[in-house]
């Protein structure tokens, strides 16, 4: 409760500080208007040098006030803004005092700073309801006031001993006067804060009292409502009890009839179950035959697809490099012999597929040189790991077909195994032109796996990678 009260008081004080800061800005506008009028009169009276200097400082003061006004309007009023504006204001008054003392009349300058400029600053910052900020302003103002005086005093001590108003003793009285005005403003500020705290406390107590009254009224209303609801529920319960008694009687009369019907149903269910079992057995057999037919069709799609791409490579090499074409033909024959030997198999060991992959990657390196890099990081020598034939080769072809690559921006394909999956990933460099698909790539692999196992294939595209994951199977993971 105390914590909540302190939070509410702190929030109210923050609101009052913001209002005080805005009020200070408004009075600064008024101060700027008054000083502007005085400067016009001073300029007309012939004090042009002093006026030009003052106009420059008032321009700086105007810019600072605009900044304060905008920050408060945007509800952005951290403590550093107050301290920053205090430094700027103290600098403006101190520089004005220094300039007038150095070039014009030191007596008039110190009198203006003592009786008007510094006290006005203290009064303006009193509205911010922040005694630490006001104390900071008082300290830097007194320090600057004394620094300006003693700087000129030590340059010409004799001059500052003749007029009584310029002697160190007189300056001490002026400093004491400024300090007195400052502490008077602090006292006034603390008094304002005390009044605000009292008003907040009174408002809080009134709100608590009103809240208690409202709670008691709600309790009374709720109690009356609860009584009415209880009476209504009692009436409903009486009706439900009567209805349940009638239902119990009806149930007793219907039990014998239900038992007779149940016997008939059991006999019927037994006969229908036997019929469904026979029909289901026939259906499963037909489904297996259909799945095997689909799988055989998908396997036959791989061979012409691979041969088509390989012949395109060979045709290009014959025109470019006949010796390389001959070497490529030998490797192609070796690769295609592997295809023919395994085309009728549903699965092959991973080690066998990797041996085939070495020959296939030789063809890739001949065709694309250093434009395509294939990195294999497979740590699996288990003869129990199986994949569908040519799955890895199809994934590599898919990456090459759908990505752009060059010597400066090569296509990097990484093949590795992790967590029972074989992953083939490549950096994503999508071709700008659309590529005509033959329809036997990723869809072929997914369909063949779906006919063999419940483990799915996974294809994922990120901002920089395309990742394909196929299951590493064993004999126990195949569909029955």
C-alpha positions as CSV (number, residue, x, y, z in Angstrom):
1,X,0.0,0.0,0.0
2,X,2.8,2.4,0.9
3,X,4.7,1.5,-2.3
4,X,1.6,2.2,-4.3
5,X,1.1,5.5,-2.5
6,X,4.7,6.6,-3.1
7,X,4.3,5.6,-6.8
8,X,1.2,7.7,-7.2
9,X,2.8,10.7,-5.4
10,X,5.9,10.4,-7.5
11,X,3.8,10.3,-10.7
12,X,1.8,13.4,-9.6
13,X,5.1,15.2,-8.8
14,X,6.4,14.4,-12.2
15,X,3.3,15.9,-13.8
16,X,3.7,19.0,-11.7
17,X,7.4,19.3,-12.7
18,X,6.4,19.1,-16.3
19,X,3.8,21.8,-15.8
20,X,6.4,23.9,-14.0
21,X,8.9,23.4,-16.8
22,X,6.3,24.6,-19.3
23,X,5.5,27.5,-17.1
24,X,9.2,28.4,-17.0
25,X,9.3,28.3,-20.8
26,X,6.4,30.7,-21.0
27,X,8.0,33.1,-18.6
28,X,11.2,32.9,-20.5
29,X,9.2,34.0,-23.6
30,X,7.9,36.9,-21.6
31,X,11.4,37.7,-20.4
32,X,12.7,37.6,-24.0
33,X,9.9,40.0,-25.0
34,X,10.7,42.5,-22.2
35,X,14.5,42.4,-22.9
36,X,13.8,42.9,-26.6
37,X,11.8,46.0,-25.9
38,X,14.6,47.3,-23.6
39,X,17.2,46.6,-26.3
40,X,15.2,48.6,-28.8
41,X,15.0,51.5,-26.4
42,X,18.7,51.2,-25.6
43,X,19.6,51.1,-29.3
44,X,17.5,54.3,-29.9
45,X,19.3,56.0,-27.0
46,X,22.6,55.5,-28.7
47,X,24.1,52.5,-26.9
48,X,24.7,50.6,-30.1
49,X,27.8,48.6,-29.1
50,X,26.1,47.2,-26.0
51,X,22.9,46.5,-27.9
52,X,24.6,44.5,-30.6
53,X,26.4,42.4,-28.0
54,X,23.1,41.8,-26.1
55,X,21.2,40.9,-29.3
56,X,23.7,38.1,-30.0
57,X,23.3,36.7,-26.5
58,X,19.5,37.0,-26.6
59,X,19.6,35.1,-29.9
60,X,21.4,32.2,-28.1
61,X,18.9,32.5,-25.3
62,X,16.0,32.3,-27.8
63,X,17.4,29.2,-29.5
64,X,17.8,27.5,-26.1
65,X,14.2,28.4,-25.2
66,X,12.9,27.0,-28.5
67,X,14.7,23.7,-27.7
68,X,13.2,23.6,-24.2
69,X,9.7,24.3,-25.6
70,X,9.9,21.6,-28.2
71,X,11.3,18.9,-25.8
72,X,8.5,19.6,-23.2
73,X,5.8,19.6,-25.9
74,X,7.1,16.2,-27.0
75,X,7.1,15.0,-23.4
76,X,10.8,14.5,-23.6
77,X,12.2,16.2,-20.5
78,X,15.1,14.2,-18.9
79,X,17.1,15.8,-16.1
80,X,20.1,16.5,-18.4
81,X,18.0,19.0,-20.4
82,X,17.5,21.1,-17.3
83,X,21.2,21.1,-16.3
84,X,22.2,21.8,-19.9
85,X,19.8,24.8,-20.1
86,X,21.1,26.0,-16.7
87,X,24.7,26.0,-18.0
88,X,23.7,27.9,-21.1
89,X,21.8,30.5,-19.1
90,X,24.6,31.0,-16.6
91,X,27.1,31.3,-19.4
92,X,24.9,34.0,-21.2
93,X,24.6,36.1,-18.1
94,X,28.3,35.6,-17.1
95,X,29.6,36.4,-20.6
96,X,27.3,39.5,-20.7
97,X,28.7,40.6,-17.4
98,X,32.3,39.9,-18.5
99,X,31.9,41.8,-21.8
100,X,30.3,44.9,-20.3
101,X,32.8,45.0,-17.5
102,X,35.7,44.8,-19.9
103,X,34.5,47.3,-22.5
104,X,32.0,49.6,-20.9
105,X,30.8,50.3,-17.3
106,X,31.8,47.7,-14.7
107,X,29.6,49.3,-12.0
108,X,26.4,49.2,-14.1
109,X,27.2,45.7,-15.3
110,X,27.6,44.2,-11.8
111,X,24.5,46.1,-10.6
112,X,22.4,44.6,-13.5
113,X,23.7,41.1,-12.9
114,X,23.2,41.4,-9.1
115,X,19.7,43.0,-9.0
116,X,18.1,41.7,-12.2
117,X,19.8,38.9,-14.3
118,X,20.8,36.3,-11.8
119,X,17.7,36.7,-9.6
120,X,15.5,36.4,-12.7
121,X,17.3,33.1,-13.6
122,X,16.7,31.8,-10.1
123,X,13.0,32.7,-10.2
124,X,12.5,31.0,-13.6
125,X,14.1,27.8,-12.4
126,X,12.0,27.8,-9.3
127,X,9.0,26.7,-11.4
128,X,10.7,23.5,-12.4
129,X,10.2,22.0,-8.8
130,X,13.7,20.5,-8.8
131,X,15.8,21.9,-5.9
132,X,18.9,20.0,-7.0
133,X,18.8,21.8,-10.4
134,X,18.2,25.2,-8.7
135,X,21.0,24.6,-6.3
136,X,23.3,23.7,-9.2
137,X,22.3,26.9,-11.0
138,X,23.0,29.0,-7.9
139,X,26.5,27.4,-7.4
140,X,27.6,28.0,-11.0
141,X,26.1,31.5,-11.1
142,X,27.9,32.5,-7.9
143,X,31.1,30.9,-9.1
144,X,30.9,32.7,-12.5
145,X,30.0,36.0,-10.8
146,X,33.1,35.8,-8.6
147,X,35.3,34.5,-11.4
148,X,34.5,37.5,-13.7
149,X,35.0,40.0,-10.8
150,X,38.3,38.7,-9.6
151,X,39.6,38.3,-13.2
152,X,39.2,42.0,-13.7
153,X,40.3,42.8,-10.2
154,X,43.7,41.2,-10.5
155,X,44.3,42.9,-13.8
156,X,43.7,46.4,-12.3
157,X,43.6,46.3,-8.5
158,X,43.9,50.1,-8.1
159,X,40.8,50.7,-10.3
160,X,38.7,48.4,-8.1
161,X,39.8,50.1,-4.9
162,X,38.7,53.7,-5.6
163,X,34.9,53.4,-6.2
164,X,33.2,51.9,-3.1
165,X,30.7,49.9,-5.3
166,X,33.6,48.0,-6.9
167,X,35.7,47.1,-3.9
168,X,36.0,43.4,-2.8
169,X,33.9,44.1,0.3
170,X,31.1,45.5,-1.9
171,X,31.4,42.5,-4.2
172,X,31.1,40.2,-1.2
173,X,27.8,41.9,-0.3
174,X,26.6,41.5,-3.8
175,X,27.5,37.8,-3.8
176,X,25.8,37.4,-0.5
177,X,22.7,39.1,-1.9
178,X,22.6,36.8,-4.9
179,X,23.1,33.8,-2.7
180,X,20.3,35.0,-0.4
181,X,17.9,35.3,-3.4
182,X,18.9,31.8,-4.6
183,X,18.2,30.2,-1.2
184,X,15.0,32.2,-0.9
185,X,13.9,30.7,-4.3
186,X,14.9,27.2,-3.0
187,X,12.7,27.8,0.1
188,X,9.9,29.0,-2.1
189,X,10.3,25.9,-4.3
190,X,10.3,23.5,-1.4
191,X,7.2,25.2,0.0
192,X,5.4,24.8,-3.4
193,X,6.5,21.1,-3.4
194,X,5.1,20.7,0.1
195,X,1.7,22.2,-1.0
196,X,1.6,19.9,-4.0
197,X,2.4,16.8,-1.9
198,X,-0.4,17.8,0.6
199,X,-2.9,18.3,-2.2
200,X,-1.9,14.9,-3.7
201,X,-2.4,13.2,-0.4
202,X,-5.8,14.9,0.2
203,X,-6.8,13.9,-3.3
204,X,-5.6,10.3,-2.7
205,X,-7.5,10.1,0.6
206,X,-10.7,11.4,-1.1
207,X,-10.3,8.9,-3.9
208,X,-9.8,6.1,-1.4
209,X,-12.9,7.1,0.6
210,X,-15.0,7.4,-2.6
211,X,-13.6,4.0,-3.7
212,X,-14.6,2.4,-0.3
213,X,-18.1,3.8,-0.6
214,X,-18.4,2.5,-4.2
215,X,-17.1,-0.9,-3.1
216,X,-19.6,-1.1,-0.3
217,X,-22.4,-0.2,-2.7
218,X,-21.2,-2.8,-5.2
219,X,-21.1,-5.4,-2.3
220,X,-24.7,-4.7,-1.4
221,X,-25.8,-4.9,-5.0
222,X,-23.9,-8.1,-5.4
223,X,-25.3,-9.6,-2.3
224,X,-28.9,-8.9,-3.4
225,X,-28.1,-10.3,-6.8
226,X,-26.6,-13.5,-5.2
227,X,-29.8,-14.0,-3.1
228,X,-32.0,-13.7,-6.2
229,X,-29.7,-16.1,-8.1
230,X,-29.7,-18.6,-5.2
231,X,-33.5,-18.6,-5.1
232,X,-33.7,-19.1,-8.9
233,X,-31.2,-21.9,-8.7
234,X,-33.2,-23.6,-5.9
235,X,-36.3,-23.5,-8.1
236,X,-34.4,-24.9,-11.1
237,X,-32.9,-27.7,-8.9
238,X,-36.4,-28.7,-7.7
239,X,-37.5,-29.0,-11.3
240,X,-34.4,-31.0,-12.3
241,X,-34.9,-33.4,-9.4
242,X,-38.5,-34.0,-10.4
243,X,-37.4,-34.5,-14.0
244,X,-34.6,-36.9,-13.0
245,X,-37.1,-39.0,-11.0
246,X,-39.3,-39.2,-14.1
247,X,-36.3,-40.1,-16.2
248,X,-35.2,-42.9,-13.8
249,X,-38.6,-44.4,-14.0
250,X,-38.6,-44.3,-17.8
251,X,-35.1,-45.8,-17.8
252,X,-36.2,-48.7,-15.6
253,X,-39.0,-49.4,-18.0
254,X,-36.7,-49.2,-21.0
255,X,-33.9,-51.4,-19.7
256,X,-35.4,-54.7,-20.7
257,X,-36.1,-53.4,-24.2
258,X,-32.5,-52.2,-24.5
259,X,-31.0,-55.5,-23.4
260,X,-33.0,-57.3,-26.1
261,X,-31.9,-54.8,-28.7
262,X,-28.3,-55.0,-27.5
263,X,-28.3,-58.8,-28.1
264,X,-29.5,-58.3,-31.7
265,X,-26.9,-55.6,-32.3
266,X,-24.1,-57.7,-31.0
267,X,-25.0,-60.5,-33.4
268,X,-25.3,-58.0,-36.3
269,X,-21.9,-56.4,-35.5
270,X,-20.2,-59.7,-35.4
271,X,-21.4,-60.6,-38.9
272,X,-20.5,-57.2,-40.3
273,X,-17.1,-57.2,-38.7
274,X,-16.2,-60.4,-40.4
275,X,-17.4,-59.0,-43.8
276,X,-15.3,-55.8,-43.2
277,X,-12.2,-57.7,-42.3
278,X,-12.3,-59.7,-45.5
279,X,-13.0,-56.5,-47.6
280,X,-10.1,-54.6,-45.8
281,X,-7.7,-57.4,-46.5
282,X,-8.5,-57.2,-50.2
283,X,-8.2,-53.4,-50.1
284,X,-4.7,-53.5,-48.5
285,X,-3.5,-55.9,-51.1
286,X,-4.7,-53.6,-53.9
287,X,-3.2,-50.5,-52.2
288,X,0.3,-52.2,-52.0
289,X,0.1,-53.2,-55.6
290,X,-0.8,-49.6,-56.6
291,X,2.0,-48.1,-54.4
292,X,4.5,-50.4,-56.0
293,X,3.3,-49.4,-59.4
294,X,3.7,-45.7,-58.5
295,X,7.2,-46.2,-57.2
296,X,8.3,-48.1,-60.3
297,X,7.0,-45.2,-62.4
298,X,8.9,-42.6,-60.3
299,X,12.1,-44.6,-60.5
300,X,11.9,-44.7,-64.3
301,X,11.7,-40.9,-64.3
302,X,15.2,-40.6,-62.9
303,X,17.1,-42.2,-65.8
304,X,16.0,-40.0,-68.7
305,X,16.3,-36.9,-66.5
306,X,20.0,-37.7,-65.6
307,X,20.8,-38.8,-69.2
308,X,19.3,-35.6,-70.6
309,X,21.5,-33.3,-68.5
310,X,24.6,-35.5,-69.0
311,X,24.3,-35.4,-72.8
312,X,24.0,-31.6,-72.7
313,X,27.3,-31.4,-70.8
314,X,28.9,-33.8,-73.3
315,X,27.7,-31.8,-76.3
316,X,29.2,-28.7,-74.8
317,X,32.5,-30.4,-74.1
318,X,32.9,-31.8,-77.6
319,X,32.8,-28.3,-79.0
320,X,35.2,-26.9,-76.4
321,X,37.7,-29.7,-75.6
322,X,37.6,-33.1,-77.4
323,X,40.1,-34.7,-75.0
324,X,38.1,-33.6,-72.0
325,X,35.0,-34.9,-73.8
326,X,36.6,-38.3,-74.1
327,X,37.4,-38.4,-70.4
328,X,34.0,-37.2,-69.6
329,X,32.5,-40.0,-71.8
330,X,34.4,-42.6,-69.9
331,X,33.1,-41.3,-66.6
332,X,29.6,-40.9,-67.9
333,X,29.6,-44.6,-69.0
334,X,30.7,-45.6,-65.5
335,X,28.0,-43.4,-63.9
336,X,25.3,-44.6,-66.2
337,X,26.3,-48.2,-65.7
338,X,25.6,-47.6,-62.0
339,X,22.2,-46.1,-62.9
340,X,21.4,-49.2,-65.0
341,X,22.5,-51.6,-62.3
342,X,20.4,-49.9,-59.5
343,X,17.4,-48.7,-61.5
344,X,15.2,-51.6,-60.3
345,X,16.2,-51.2,-56.6
346,X,14.0,-49.4,-54.1
347,X,16.9,-48.6,-51.8
348,X,20.7,-48.8,-51.9
349,X,23.3,-48.5,-49.1
350,X,24.6,-45.0,-48.4
351,X,28.1,-46.2,-48.9
352,X,27.3,-47.4,-52.5
353,X,25.6,-44.1,-53.3
354,X,28.6,-42.2,-52.1
355,X,30.9,-44.2,-54.3
356,X,28.7,-43.3,-57.3
357,X,28.7,-39.7,-56.1
358,X,32.5,-39.5,-56.4
359,X,32.3,-40.4,-60.1
360,X,29.4,-38.0,-60.6
361,X,31.2,-35.1,-58.9
362,X,34.1,-35.6,-61.4
363,X,31.6,-34.8,-64.2
364,X,30.5,-31.7,-62.3
365,X,34.0,-30.5,-61.8
366,X,34.8,-31.0,-65.6
367,X,31.7,-29.1,-66.6
368,X,31.8,-26.2,-64.2
369,X,35.4,-26.1,-63.0
370,X,35.7,-23.8,-60.0
371,X,32.2,-22.3,-60.4
372,X,30.6,-25.1,-58.4
373,X,32.2,-26.4,-55.2
374,X,30.8,-29.6,-53.6
375,X,31.9,-30.4,-50.1
376,X,31.1,-33.8,-48.6
377,X,31.3,-34.2,-44.8
378,X,29.6,-37.5,-44.2
379,X,30.6,-39.5,-41.2
380,X,28.6,-42.7,-41.7
381,X,30.2,-46.1,-42.5
382,X,27.2,-48.0,-41.3
383,X,26.0,-50.5,-43.9
384,X,22.5,-50.3,-42.4
385,X,22.0,-46.7,-43.7
386,X,20.0,-46.7,-47.0
387,X,18.8,-43.9,-49.4
388,X,16.7,-44.1,-52.6
389,X,18.9,-44.4,-55.7
390,X,20.2,-41.1,-57.2
391,X,18.6,-38.9,-54.5
392,X,21.8,-37.0,-53.7
393,X,22.6,-36.6,-57.5
394,X,19.1,-35.1,-58.1
395,X,19.5,-32.6,-55.2
396,X,22.9,-31.4,-56.6
397,X,21.3,-31.0,-60.1
398,X,18.4,-29.1,-58.5
399,X,20.9,-26.6,-56.9
400,X,22.8,-26.1,-60.1
401,X,19.6,-25.7,-62.2
402,X,18.0,-23.0,-60.0
403,X,21.0,-20.9,-59.0
404,X,23.3,-18.5,-60.8
405,X,27.1,-18.9,-60.2
406,X,30.4,-17.7,-61.5
407,X,34.1,-17.8,-60.6
408,X,33.6,-14.7,-58.4
409,X,30.4,-16.0,-56.9
410,X,30.7,-19.8,-57.0
411,X,27.9,-22.1,-55.9
412,X,28.9,-24.0,-52.8
413,X,27.0,-27.3,-52.1
414,X,27.6,-28.9,-48.7
415,X,26.6,-32.6,-48.0
416,X,26.6,-33.9,-44.4
417,X,24.6,-36.2,-42.1
418,X,23.1,-35.2,-38.8
419,X,20.5,-36.7,-36.6
420,X,19.4,-39.5,-38.9
421,X,19.1,-37.1,-41.9
422,X,21.3,-36.5,-44.9
423,X,21.5,-32.8,-45.6
424,X,22.3,-31.1,-48.9
425,X,22.5,-27.3,-48.6
426,X,23.7,-24.6,-51.0
427,X,24.1,-20.8,-50.9
428,X,21.1,-19.1,-52.5
429,X,21.8,-17.2,-55.7
430,X,18.5,-17.4,-57.5
431,X,18.7,-17.1,-61.3
432,X,17.1,-13.9,-62.7
433,X,15.4,-15.8,-65.5
434,X,12.8,-18.5,-64.9
435,X,14.1,-22.1,-65.4
436,X,11.8,-24.6,-67.1
437,X,11.3,-27.6,-64.7
438,X,11.1,-31.2,-65.9
439,X,9.2,-32.2,-62.8
440,X,11.4,-35.0,-61.7
441,X,13.5,-33.2,-59.0
442,X,12.4,-32.5,-55.5
443,X,8.9,-33.9,-56.2
444,X,10.3,-37.2,-57.4
445,X,12.4,-37.6,-54.3
446,X,9.5,-36.7,-51.9
447,X,7.1,-39.1,-53.7
448,X,9.6,-42.0,-53.7
449,X,10.2,-41.6,-50.0
450,X,6.5,-41.3,-49.2
451,X,6.0,-44.7,-50.9
452,X,8.7,-46.3,-48.8
453,X,8.4,-44.7,-45.3
454,X,6.5,-42.4,-43.1
455,X,9.6,-40.2,-42.5
456,X,9.2,-37.0,-44.5
457,X,11.7,-35.2,-46.7
458,X,12.3,-31.6,-45.7
459,X,13.0,-28.7,-48.0
460,X,13.6,-25.2,-46.6
461,X,14.6,-21.9,-48.1
462,X,16.1,-19.1,-45.9
463,X,17.4,-15.7,-47.0
464,X,20.9,-17.2,-47.8
465,X,20.5,-21.0,-48.1
466,X,18.4,-23.7,-49.6
467,X,18.4,-26.8,-47.4
468,X,17.2,-30.2,-48.4
469,X,17.0,-33.1,-45.9
470,X,16.3,-36.7,-46.7
471,X,15.9,-39.5,-44.2
472,X,18.6,-42.2,-43.8
473,X,16.5,-45.4,-43.7
474,X,17.0,-48.9,-42.4
475,X,15.1,-52.0,-43.1
476,X,12.9,-51.5,-40.1
477,X,11.7,-48.1,-41.0
478,X,10.1,-49.1,-44.3
479,X,6.4,-49.5,-44.8
480,X,5.1,-53.0,-44.3
